[in-house]
Amino acid sequence: MEPSALFTWDLPAGPAQPAEAAAPAGSLTPPADVVVDRDDAPGDAVREVAPAHDAAVAPAELEAPLPASLDDVDATVLVHAMRGAIDAGHAGALVAGHLLSAHPSRRVATFDVEELLDYRSRLPVLTFERTAFTDYVTPELALDYIATKDGGLLLLHGTEPDLRWETFSSAVREIVERLGVRTTVGLHGIPMGVPHTRPISVTEHGTREELLEPGPELFGTVQVPGTAASLLELRLGEHGHDAMGFAVHVPHYLAQAEYPAAAAELLRRLARVSRLPLSDAALEEAASTVREEIDRQVADAPEVAAVVGALEQQYDSFVQAAGASLLAGGHVPSADEIGAQFEAFLAAQAGEESEDPGDQPGPGSSGER
């Protein structure tokens, strides 16, 4: 199968038409289909549904042109935050939903999920009301242009491919080359033995060391479960394209819950790389609310409080010994320890897929996928 057959352009190739300015706040209400769904759905608990039409949901100062053709697309950064096997705290999905709801956007390309999705492993959700099926959450993988007052970026979001990883990687490379993307950035969360009461840390990785901020090496050489996103980064680098990623560390006891604090940290890293004004105010507000709920639940559960307390002592001891950060020294997990942590996380997610989608845990629970 040719890589170009995996996707369809949603913008004409050209000639370029006069750019259409995104409407300021108040001129359009946010379309109903630009949402972040919090339903506990097997395989797709957090989903960001891109608008079927153009979205104009930004503050007045973010009046920016939206591309009318492929020739109008001016974005040097493509960020991918796909829903897949590994996204602890739904950190990447929350960033994608935030970008779609906070900025004007336009659909650039749509992937053929029929060629990429293993439906039996993902089990998309249908709604049953009394005597009939009434709705179906259609899986989607799409590329949108996100506009800000200082320029735009491309967002690849939706369901991460189960199949045809190599063909998918080649297809994204074709898009990168056609649209003149200079840097591709992946965002996701990974479960770690860290407390929610301490500063959030992030592991950076990339195809060139020059892309990364100087910092200590945490993992050394290990083998971890592969994803389409990680293969994409590898293949882009092999073809001479800059690609990097941010893996935010999410407390393992919150890995299945939404954790906006982790998403806010990812957004700040993305803003640094893209040099675009990406406000994290909404995520920070959500993070504050969730933090209060987590603290309440921890206070009500002595056994959980004991775990958090032990993690705090471990973290503080490492920081004191290193004089800087948990990442600067202390115990470096072995390959077996890291692999076991990933396997436990994946096993927990696999178990979630068989649960009743009607159960909706609270913000600090561990039952949501």
N, C-alpha and C positions, 0 to 999 in steps of 0.2 A: 504494500500500500504506500502510495506517495504521501510524504508529510503534508503537502498542501491540501490533500483530500480530507484531512482531519478537521479543518476549520473553514469557515466562510467569513469573508470580509463583510462588515455591516456598513462600511463607508465606501463610496465610489473611489476609484483610483485617481481620478482627476478628469478634466482640469479643475484646479481649486476654485471654489466659490468664495465670495466674500464671507469672512468669518462671522459667525453669529455670536453676539455677546450673550453671556448668561445673564438671566434676569436677576435684579437685586431682590433682597428679601422683601416679601410682601406682594410681589407681583405674581407669584405662583405659590400655591400651597404645596408642601411636599407630597409627591404622588404616593398613593396608597401602597404601591408595590415596592417602594424603597424601604425595606424593613430589616430589622435584625430579629429573627424569630428565636424566642427563648424556649420553645416547646421541647420537651424531652423526647426527641425522635431518634430511634435507633439509627446510628450511622450518620445522622445529620442534625444533631441536637442544636447546634448554632448555625444558622444559615443567613447569608446576606443575599437578598434577592435584588439583583440589579434591575433598574427601571426598564420597562418595555419601551418607554420613550425617554426623552432627555430629562434629566433632573436638574432643577435649579433651586437649591436649598441652602445657599450660602449667604453669609452676611453681606451687606451692601458693599463693603470695602473689597470683597472678593469678586467683583465683576470681572470676568475673564472670558476671552473668546473660546468657543468650542469649535473643534475642527469640523469642516463640512466635507472633507475628502481625506484620503490617506496622505496626500501631499501636504495637507494642513497640519497633520499631527507633528507637534514639536515637543518631544519628551525624550530626555536623555537617560531617564531611569525607568525601568520596568520592575515593579514589585509583585511578587507572587505570594499569596497567602491562601493556599488551597486547603480544604478540609480533607484530612487524610488520617493516617494511622497515628501520627504523633503531633499533637497540638495541646499540650497540657495547659489547663486553665483557659482553653479556647482563645489563647492570646492572639494568634494570627487572625482567626476568624473575627474577633472583636475589632481588630484594626481595620480589616476590610470593610466591615459594616459601618464603622465610624467614618471612613473616607467617603463611602457612598452617600451617607446621610448628611455629612457636613460640607460637602463641596459639590458644585455642578459637575455633571458627568455625561459622557456620551459613549454609546456602545461602538466599539471598533471592530471586534471579531468575536465569533461564537464557535466553540468547538462541538464536534459531533460526539456527544456522550454515549450514543449507542455503540460506538466503536471503542470506547475507553472504559466503560463501567461494567463491573461484575455485579449485576443486580442482586444475585443471591447472597453476596457478602455484605452489601450495603443496605438492602431491604428498605427502599424508599417508602415513605409513609402515606397511607390512604386514610381518609376520614370516613368513618361509618356512623351514620345517624339513623337510629331506630331501625329502619328496614332497608336501607340502601347506602351504597358508597356515594359520597357527595363531593369529595375533593381528593386531589393527588398532588403531592409535592414533587414537581418535576425536577430531576437532577439537572444541574446546569454548570457549565464551565465556560467563562467568558472573559474577554479583555475589554476593559473600559478606560476611557481617558478621563482623568481626574484633574479639574482645573483649579488653580489658585491665582491670586492676584499677581504672582511673580512667575507664572508658568504652569506647566502641567507635568503629570507623570502617568504612566500606564499601570493599571491594576489588573492582574490575572487572578481571578477568584472563582470559587465554586468547588465542585467535587474533584478531588485529585484523582488522576487516572489509576485504575487497577490494571489495565491492559495496555499493550503497545507503548511501553515506556520509551523505547529507543525512537520510535516514529514520532511520538509526542515531543521528545527533546529536539528532534530535527525540525519539527513544525515550529516550535517556539523560536529556534535559531533563525528560521526563515523570517519570522515576524520581526525579530530583533534587527536583522540585517535590512529588511525592507523599510522599517521605520526609523532607522538610525539610532537605536538605543545604544548607549555607551556602557551602562552598568545595570546588571540584573540583581535584584535583592530579594532574598527569601526570608520570611518571617514565620516563626513558630515558637511554641513553648515546649520545654522538656521538664520532666519531674526531677526534683533534686531534694536531698535531705537538708533543707534550709528552712528557717522559721519565717513566718510572714511578718514578724515584728522587726526585721532587720532590712537594710537596704537591698534592693533587687540587683542581682548580678546577671550578666549576659555573656555568653560565649560567642565570639565572632569567628567566622571562617570565610575563606575566600580563595579565589584562584591565584591571587598574587598577594604576598605579604604586605606590599605597599598599600593595598586597599584597607588594611586593618589598623585600628588604633594599637599602639604598643601596649603589651600586657603579658603577663606570665602565661605559660602553657598549662592548662588544667589536665587535659586528658592524655597527652603523649600520643602513642599509637594504639588504637583500639579498633575493634570491629563492632559495628552497630547495625541494627536492622535498616535496610535500605528503603528509600521512598522515591517516588517519581521526582519530587522536588530536589532531593540531593543528587540524583543522577543528572538532572537538568543542569545543576551547577557544574558538575564534573565535565559534562560534554561541552558546555559552553566554553569552559576554560581550555579544553583540548583544541577547540577551534579558534583560539585567540581572543575570545570575548571576556571582558571582566565580569565576574559573577561573585557574589558574596552572600552571606546570610547571617542573621542574628537569631540565636536560640536563647530565649529568656528563661531563667531558672525559676520554676514554680514550685512552691512547697509541695512535697509529694502528697500530703494529706488534703490538698486543694486541687489536685491535678484534674479531677473530673468536674469540678465546679467552674463557673465563670470567674475569672480573676482579672478585673479591669486594670489593676495596678501593673500587672505584667504587660498588658496591651499598651498602656501609656508609656512604659519604658521602651517598648519596640517602636512606637510612633516617634519618640524623641530621637532614637537612633536613625530611623528613616529620614527624619527632617534634616539631620546632620549630613547624611550622604547626599540627599537630593537638593539640599540648600533651598528648600521651599518652606513657606510658612504653614506648617501643619499643626494647628492648635490641638492640644491634648486636654483642654478644659473639661469637655464632656466626659472623657474617660477618667480624669482625676476626680470629678464629682461622683461618678459611679464607684470608683475605687474607695472613696471615703465612706460611702454608704455600705459597701460590702465589708469593708474593714470593721465597721461598727458591729455588723451582724456576726462576723467571724469571732470577734472578741467576746461577744455575748455568748455564743455557742461554746467557745472554749472555756469561759468562766463557769458555764453550767455543766461541763463534763470534766471532772477531775482527771480521768485517765488521759484525755486529750491534752489538758493543761500540762500534765506531767511530760508528755512527749514534746510539746512546744518548749517547755522549760529546759529540757535536756538539749534540744537543738540550739537554743539560745546560748547555753553554756558552751557547747561545742563551737559555735560560731565565734563567740567572744574570745575563747581561748585561742582559736586560730588567728583572729585579727590581732590580738595582743602579741602573739608570738611573731607574726609577720610584720607588725607595725604599720599595716596598710589595709589589707583586705583579705577576705577568705580565699580569694583566688591567688594571693601572693605567696601562700605557703601552706604548711600543715599537711594533712594526709591527702595524697592524691589517689583517688579511687583506682583500683585495678581494673583491667579489662573485664574480668569476671563480675566484679561488683557493678560496673556500669551496665554490662549486658543484662545482668539479673534485674536491675532497676527498670530498664526498658521493657524486658519481657513481662515483668509484673504489671507495668502500665498497660501494655498491649493486651494482656490477659484480662485486665479489669475492663477495658473497652469492649473486648469480645463478649464478656458477660453481660454488658449493658445492652447489647443488641437483642438479647432474648427477653428483656424485661418489658413490662407493659408500658407503652408510650404514653399512657394517660397519667402515670405517676410523675409529678413535678416537684423535685426537691427544692429546698430553699437555697439562697445564695451561698451559704457556707457548707452545703452538704457535699457528699462525694458520689451521688448517684447520677449526676447529669453527664451526658456525653457531649 
